[in-house]
Amino acid sequence: MITPSNWLDLTACITEVDALRYTPAGLPALNLRLEHASELIEAGQPRQVKAGVKAVAFGVLAERLAKRFGAALGAGTVRAMQSAVLNLR
């Protein structure tokens, strides 16, 4: 299968989730922080890889994630540490 050039597969933990909001056009939006940590072998040596990314989910995905974090969202931003695989296709 050929992967399109605008494609991202990211395995990450959702570490922060803001309250569900709506764009001026009425589209649901949810601000998130994703963090990835792994180890790989480079030049025969193990190497730690860590990355943090701010992300925004829109539409049905935003609603699903907001529902999943449910009551915790009532207080605004929460630290979730929820393991997830987000398929951004």
C-alpha angles and dihedrals in degrees: 000000000000115000114223115238094244096059133119130183109187128177107201147141118249101232102171133026126184124207116281111268136178129234118233086262090057097253115145113244132184126191114217140175116218125195128193128192127175143140128236137174115250122175088350094303129104113249128194115226120197129169137169123200134183110222140179123211117203136196122350093359091055091050092047093050093045090051091047092055090040117156094018089068093063091083095054119246114023132189104234111173086194114162111228144155110221114201104201098191 
